Amino acid sequence: MHSKNWPVGVIMSETGVTGAIEKTQIAAVRLAINEINAAGGVAGRLIEPAYVDPQSTPKLYCDLTRDLCRDRDIRVFFGGHMSSTRKAMMPVIEAQNAVLFYPTLYEGFEYSPNCIYTGAAPNQNSVPLVDYLYDEVGKSIFLVGSDYVYPYESNRIVADLFASKGGRVLDELYVPLALTDAHIKTILERIDACKPDQIYSTIVGDGIVAFYNAFKEAGYNPETKPISSQSTSEIDVVRMQPGAADGHIIAAPFFNSLERASAKAFTQALSASTPDGLPTTAPAEAAYFSVHLYAKALALAGADTRNELLAALYEVEFDAPQGPVRIDRFTNHAHLWPRVARIREGKPYEIVCKPTERVAPDPFLVKILSEELSESYDVEQTGTEF
């Protein structure tokens, strides 16, 4: 490695159960690095990435982080997707006093001085989503998720928020990451048995596509019994059967149909930069602005050691595709622009809830007061009664 370059590690999967979504994040990191380097790099030095594939396996995230620290003297990383993979990386990151930019929504209730969380925290996804679901969709819900930490914790938060409004959680089920037809049959049987107004899904990876396809084949109408999710994204929708996603609900700070100029430019650039024309996703957008925030902080600090980099990171802002973002110095989480949308195939997603101002992170849900949060959002009536 050239000593005058800025080395970074990109630990994101191209293979395995979350390979599809992480490929969009890899493409976004590569796009941002190419943009920065084409403009001269940072302080006359190029960002030099080392890309490795942890194959959606937590142990490999840990091992590859250790290898890059030891063999390449890398101290800044972009990566992790499932919370199990972030948690596998963090002991090495902290022991080496490195910095991890973690660009994926997660369950909250975590802080590390060595981790920068650029995906949505629960108050930036779960809270506006539950507000919308309870007010506009129905008062009962069925929870289903993959069998690891994020689904358990996210479902717990959604259940608590829903119950606090007077709603009812009718049933809860967890299935393996490697979802089979038998698992899907069980999910549908449980839905039939409890008859919820709606389903909240924290199924992740390839199982998302199989579940939505089966839900459509079972004859459910998403306009009256939708699946809502924070883990479903555009890369999943394009892999589903035609019509399988239409009408379902997703929550994220970014959708690839946003009309902001920076969102359109990002979507077009990412598609053009990949052989298959990958769609943009919220995790990809978070990965993209993470690199740009890092570069701005690096230019201000003049060094990539943790203390200098973080001190500068708290002072910079970037006009991300979703809107201007920055990092909160007290939590190491990003200030974001949460949105809720109905998926519309072949046309822009229907934004049903959008922020009137940027939402500060509250990863421990310390400040949750539904009255205050409702005032920060513009909820558009759908005109549908349930």
C-alpha positions in Angstrom: 0.0 0.0 0.0 1.3 3.5 -0.9 2.2 5.2 2.3 0.8 8.5 1.2 -2.7 7.2 0.7 -5.5 7.0 3.3 -6.2 3.3 3.9 -9.8 2.1 4.7 -11.3 -1.4 5.1 -14.6 -2.2 3.5 -16.0 -5.3 5.1 -19.2 -6.0 3.2 -20.6 -9.2 1.8 -21.0 -10.0 -1.9 -22.2 -13.5 -1.0 -24.4 -15.2 1.6 -27.8 -14.4 2.9 -27.3 -10.6 2.9 -25.1 -10.5 -0.2 -27.8 -8.8 -2.3 -28.4 -5.8 0.0 -24.7 -5.5 0.9 -23.7 -5.4 -2.8 -25.6 -2.1 -3.0 -23.6 -0.8 0.0 -20.3 -1.9 -1.6 -21.3 -0.1 -4.8 -22.2 3.1 -2.8 -18.9 3.1 -0.9 -17.0 2.6 -4.2 -18.9 5.4 -5.8 -18.2 7.8 -2.9 -14.5 6.9 -2.9 -14.2 7.4 -6.6 -15.9 10.8 -6.4 -13.6 12.0 -3.6 -10.5 10.6 -5.3 -11.5 12.1 -8.7 -11.6 15.5 -6.9 -8.0 15.1 -5.7 -8.6 13.0 -2.6 -8.1 14.4 0.8 -5.2 16.8 1.5 -3.7 15.6 -1.7 -3.8 11.9 -0.7 -6.2 9.3 -2.2 -8.5 7.1 -0.2 -7.3 3.5 -0.7 -9.9 0.9 0.1 -9.3 -2.8 0.8 -12.5 -4.7 -0.1 -13.1 -8.1 1.6 -16.1 -10.4 1.5 -17.1 -11.8 4.9 -19.8 -14.0 3.2 -22.6 -12.9 5.6 -20.9 -14.8 8.4 -20.3 -13.0 11.7 -17.0 -14.8 12.5 -15.5 -13.7 9.1 -16.4 -10.1 9.8 -14.4 -10.4 13.0 -11.5 -12.3 11.5 -11.2 -10.0 8.4 -11.3 -6.9 10.7 -8.4 -8.3 12.7 -6.5 -9.2 9.6 -6.8 -5.8 8.1 -5.8 -4.1 11.4 -2.8 -6.4 11.8 -1.6 -6.9 8.2 -2.5 -3.5 6.6 -2.5 -1.2 9.6 -6.0 -0.1 8.7 -7.9 1.9 11.4 -11.0 3.1 9.6 -13.7 0.6 8.5 -17.0 0.7 6.7 -19.1 -2.4 7.1 -21.2 -4.8 9.0 -24.9 -5.3 8.1 -26.7 -7.6 10.4 -26.3 -6.6 14.1 -24.7 -10.0 14.7 -21.9 -8.9 12.3 -21.5 -5.5 13.9 -21.2 -7.1 17.3 -18.6 -9.6 16.0 -16.5 -6.7 14.7 -16.7 -4.4 17.6 -14.3 -6.2 20.1 -11.5 -5.9 17.5 -12.4 -2.3 16.5 -12.3 -1.3 20.1 -9.2 -3.2 21.0 -7.3 -1.6 18.1 -8.8 1.9 18.8 -10.1 1.9 15.3 -13.3 3.5 13.9 -16.2 1.6 12.3 -18.8 3.4 10.2 -21.9 1.1 10.5 -24.3 2.1 7.7 -27.3 0.0 8.4 -30.5 0.6 10.4 -30.5 -1.3 13.7 -32.2 -2.0 17.0 -30.6 0.8 19.0 -29.6 0.6 22.7 -25.9 0.7 21.9 -23.1 3.1 22.1 -19.4 2.8 21.4 -16.8 5.6 21.1 -15.4 3.6 18.2 -18.5 3.2 16.2 -20.4 5.7 14.0 -24.0 4.6 13.4 -25.2 6.1 10.2 -28.3 3.9 9.7 -31.6 4.8 11.4 -32.0 4.3 15.2 -35.4 3.2 16.5 -36.8 6.7 17.0 -36.0 7.4 13.4 -37.7 4.4 11.9 -39.8 2.4 14.4 -41.5 5.4 16.0 -42.8 7.1 12.8 -43.7 3.7 11.4 -45.8 2.7 14.4 -47.5 6.1 14.5 -48.6 5.6 10.9 -49.5 1.9 11.2 -51.7 2.5 14.3 -53.4 5.6 13.0 -53.9 4.5 9.4 -53.8 0.7 9.1 -55.2 -1.0 12.1 -55.0 -1.8 15.8 -53.7 -5.4 15.7 -50.4 -6.7 14.5 -48.5 -9.9 13.9 -44.7 -9.9 14.4 -42.3 -12.1 12.4 -38.6 -12.0 12.1 -35.3 -13.8 11.5 -33.8 -15.6 14.4 -31.0 -13.3 15.6 -30.6 -10.1 17.7 -32.0 -7.3 15.4 -35.4 -8.9 14.8 -35.9 -9.8 18.5 -35.0 -6.3 19.6 -36.8 -4.4 16.8 -39.9 -6.4 17.3 -39.8 -5.8 21.1 -39.6 -2.0 20.4 -42.4 -2.1 17.9 -44.6 -4.2 20.2 -44.0 -1.8 23.1 -44.7 1.2 21.0 -47.8 -0.4 19.5 -49.1 -1.5 22.9 -48.5 2.0 24.4 -51.0 3.3 21.9 -53.6 0.7 22.8 -52.9 -1.7 20.0 -52.7 -5.5 20.3 -49.8 -7.8 19.3 -51.6 -11.0 18.4 -48.7 -13.3 17.8 -44.9 -13.4 17.3 -42.7 -15.8 15.4 -39.0 -16.2 14.5 -37.6 -18.2 11.6 -34.1 -19.2 10.5 -32.1 -16.9 8.2 -32.1 -19.7 5.6 -35.9 -19.6 5.1 -37.5 -22.7 3.7 -41.0 -23.4 2.2 -41.9 -25.1 5.5 -41.0 -22.0 7.5 -43.1 -19.8 5.2 -46.0 -22.2 5.5 -45.8 -21.9 9.3 -45.8 -18.1 9.0 -48.9 -18.1 6.8 -50.7 -20.5 9.1 -50.0 -18.3 12.1 -51.3 -15.2 10.2 -54.5 -17.1 9.2 -55.0 -18.2 12.8 -54.7 -14.8 14.5 -56.1 -12.7 11.7 -54.1 -9.4 12.3 -54.8 -6.1 10.6 -51.2 -6.1 9.5 -47.8 -7.8 9.7 -44.5 -6.3 10.9 -41.6 -8.2 9.3 -38.0 -8.2 10.4 -37.1 -11.1 8.1 -33.8 -10.2 6.5 -31.7 -11.3 3.5 -33.0 -13.7 0.8 -35.9 -14.8 2.9 -37.6 -11.4 2.3 -38.2 -12.2 -1.3 -39.6 -15.7 -0.6 -42.0 -14.4 2.1 -43.5 -11.6 0.0 -43.9 -13.9 -3.0 -45.7 -16.5 -0.8 -47.9 -13.8 0.8 -49.1 -12.7 -2.6 -49.7 -16.3 -3.7 -51.8 -16.8 -0.6 -54.2 -14.1 -1.8 -53.7 -11.4 0.8 -54.5 -7.8 -0.2 -51.7 -5.5 0.9 -54.0 -2.5 0.7 -56.0 -4.0 3.6 -53.5 -6.3 5.2 -50.0 -5.0 4.5 -46.6 -6.2 5.5 -44.6 -3.3 7.0 -40.8 -3.5 7.3 -37.6 -1.6 7.9 -35.4 -4.4 6.5 -37.2 -4.6 3.1 -35.6 -2.5 0.4 -35.5 -1.7 -3.3 -33.1 -4.6 -4.0 -35.6 -7.0 -2.6 -38.5 -5.5 -4.5 -36.8 -6.0 -7.9 -36.2 -9.6 -7.1 -39.8 -10.4 -6.2 -42.6 -11.6 -8.5 -44.5 -8.8 -10.2 -47.0 -7.3 -7.9 -45.6 -9.0 -4.8 -44.4 -5.8 -3.2 -47.0 -3.4 -4.4 -48.9 -1.7 -1.6 -46.7 -2.9 1.3 -45.1 -0.4 3.7 -41.5 0.4 4.3 -39.8 2.9 6.6 -36.4 4.4 5.8 -34.7 7.8 5.6 -34.1 7.2 1.9 -36.0 5.7 -1.1 -34.7 5.6 -4.6 -37.7 7.6 -5.9 -37.0 10.7 -3.8 -37.3 13.9 -5.8 -34.4 15.8 -4.2 -31.7 16.7 -6.8 -29.0 15.0 -4.7 -31.1 11.8 -4.5 -31.7 11.7 -8.2 -28.0 12.2 -8.9 -27.0 9.5 -6.4 -29.5 7.0 -7.8 -28.4 7.6 -11.4 -24.7 7.5 -10.5 -25.0 4.3 -8.6 -27.0 2.6 -11.3 -24.5 3.7 -14.0 -21.5 2.5 -11.9 -22.7 -1.1 -11.6 -22.9 -3.6 -14.5 -26.4 -4.7 -13.5 -27.7 -1.2 -12.8 -28.3 -1.8 -9.1 -31.1 0.1 -7.4 -30.2 2.4 -4.5 -31.3 1.4 -1.0 -31.3 3.1 2.4 -28.3 1.1 3.6 -26.5 2.0 0.3 -27.3 5.7 0.9 -26.0 5.5 4.5 -22.8 3.9 3.2 -22.4 6.6 0.6 -22.7 9.5 3.0 -20.6 7.8 5.6 -17.6 7.9 3.2 -18.3 11.6 2.4 -18.6 12.5 6.1 -15.4 10.6 6.8 -13.6 12.5 4.0 -14.8 15.9 5.3 -13.7 15.1 8.8 -10.4 13.8 7.5 -9.8 17.0 5.7 -10.5 19.0 8.8 -8.5 16.8 11.1 -5.6 16.0 8.9 -5.2 12.6 10.5 -7.2 9.4 10.6 -6.5 8.4 14.2 -9.7 7.9 16.3 -9.5 11.0 18.6 -8.6 13.5 15.9 -11.1 12.0 13.3 -14.1 12.0 15.7 -13.4 15.5 17.0 -13.6 16.7 13.4 -16.5 14.4 12.5 -18.8 16.2 15.0 -18.1 19.5 13.2 -18.9 18.6 9.6 -22.2 18.1 7.7 -22.9 16.6 4.3 -25.8 17.2 2.0 -26.8 13.5 1.6 -29.3 12.2 -0.9 -32.0 12.0 1.9 -31.1 15.6 3.2 -28.3 17.2 5.2 -26.9 14.8 7.7 -24.4 15.1 10.6 -23.1 13.0 13.5 -24.3 13.6 17.0 -21.4 14.0 19.4 -23.3 12.5 22.4 -24.4 9.3 20.8 -22.3 8.8 17.6 -25.5 8.3 15.7 -26.6 10.4 12.6 -29.2 13.1 12.4 -31.6 11.8 9.7 -34.7 12.4 7.7 -37.1 9.4 8.4 -39.9 8.5 6.0 -42.6 5.9 5.6 -43.9 4.9 2.2 -46.2 2.5 0.4 -44.3 0.6 -2.2 -45.6 1.3 -5.7 -44.1 -0.9 -8.5 -43.1 0.9 -11.6 -43.7 4.3 -10.2 -42.4 6.4 -7.3 -43.1 5.1 -3.8 -46.0 6.8 -2.2 -44.6 8.8 0.8 -47.2 8.6 3.5 -45.2 10.1 6.4 -42.3 12.5 6.1 -40.3 14.7 8.5 -40.8 18.4 8.6 -37.4 18.7 10.2 -34.3 16.6 10.6 -34.7 14.1 13.5 -32.0 13.8 16.1 -31.0 10.3 17.1 -32.3 8.9 20.4 -30.9 5.3 20.3 -32.0 4.5 23.8 -35.5 6.0 23.3 -34.9 8.3 26.3 -37.0 11.2 24.9 -39.9 9.3 23.3 -43.1 11.2 23.8 -45.6 10.4 21.0 -47.2 13.8 21.1 -43.9 15.6 20.5 -42.8 13.2 17.7 -46.2 13.4 15.9 -45.6 17.1 15.6 -42.4 16.6 13.8 -44.0 14.6 11.0 -46.5 15.3 8.2 -48.8 12.3 8.0 -50.8 12.2 4.8 -54.2 10.6 5.0 -54.6 7.6 2.6 -58.3 7.9 2.4 -58.7 4.2 3.1 -60.7 3.1 6.1 -60.1 -0.2 8.0 
